[in-house]
Amino acid sequence: SHIEIKGGEILEKLQKINEPVIFVSGHFANFELMSMELTKRNFKLATIYRPLNNFFLNPLMEYLRRKYVCHNQIKKGLIGVKESINFVKNNFNIAMMIDQRVSEGKKINFFNQPALTTTLPAQIAMKFNLEIIPVFIERTKKNKFIIEFQEAIDVKKYENKLKLTSELNRILEKMITKNPNQWIWTHNRWK
C-alpha cells in the first residue's frame, strides 16, 4: 500500500516474454525497493551490490539484503562480473545501481564532467542482446514511494559500450534533475 508503480505494463510485458533484462537505477529515496518489488513480483533476480566500508556492519547488511531484498546478491568486482554472466545464462534478470564511482570504470561525462563510470550494464546487455530498463524511485509524502519503470533501451541502437554507457549516464542525469533531493549518493563521482 505504500508503493505506487508507474510502468506496470512494462513489467507485465517482461513477465510474458520471460527473457532476462538489466534493471538500472541510482541511489534514489529507498533504493532497495527496486529489487524488493521485482522479487515480490516473482522476477528471477540477482542484484549487484557494493559492500559497506564498515566491515563490522557489512555482514549484517548482507544478511538483511539476502533475507528481505533479494536472495541473490552479487558483490561488485571481477568475480561479480562472472557471477552476473552466469545468472544471465540461467535466465535471471540483473539489477544494479549505476551512479557509483568505480575505479575500474571508464571516464564518461556525468553532468558535463568526466566521471569513472561502470560499463558493466552495457557490456552484459550487448554481449547477450538484453534490454536495459531504467528505474526511478521517488519518496512522496508520508513515506509513500513511486517506482517508475521506464521504457526499455534497445542496445542495438548503440555501436559500442561507451556510447551506451554515455546514454545511461544521460538518463541518470535526467532522473536526478527531475527531483535532486531524492538522490542520496554522497560519494564524489568526479575524483
Residue, then its C-alpha position, 0 to 999 in steps of 0.5 A: s500500500h505504500i508503493e505506487i508503480k508507474g510502468g506496470e505494463i512494462l513489467e507485465k510485458l517482461q513477465k510474458i516474454n520471460e527473457p532476462v533484462i538489466f534493471v538500472s537505477g541510482h541511489f534514489a529515496n529507498f533504493e532497495l525497493m527496486s529489487m524488493e518489488l521485482t522479487k515480490r513480483n516473482f522476477k528471477l533476480a540477482t542484484i549487484y551490490r557494493p559492500l559497506n566500508n564498515f566491515f563490522l556492519n557489512p555482514l549484517m547488511e548482507y544478511l538483511r539484503r539476502k533475507y528481505v531484498c533479494h536472495n541473490q546478491i552479487k558483490k561488485g568486482l571481477i568475480g561479480v562480473k562472472e557471477s552476473i554472466n552466469f545468472v544471465k545464462n540461467n535466465f535471471n534478470i540483473a539489477m544494479m545501481i549505476d551512479q557509483r564511482v568505480s575505479e575500474g570504470k571508464k571516464i564518461n561525462f556525468f553532468n558535463q564532467p568526466a566521471l569513472t563510470t561502470t560499463l558493466p550494464a552495457q557490456i552484459a546487455m550487448k554481449f547477450n542482446l538484453e534490454i536495459i530498463p531504467v528505474f526511478i524511485e521517488r519518496t512522496k509524502k508520508n513515506k509513500f514511494i513511486i517506482e517508475f519503470q521506464e521504457a526499455i533501451d534497445v542496445k542495438k541502437y548503440e555501436n559500442k559500450l561507451k556510447l551506451t554507457s554515455e546514454l545511461n549516464r544521460i538518463l541518470e542525469k535526467m532522473i536526478t534533475k527531475n527531483p535532486n533531493q531524492w538522490i542520496w549518493t554522497h560519494n564524489r563521482w568526479k575524483 
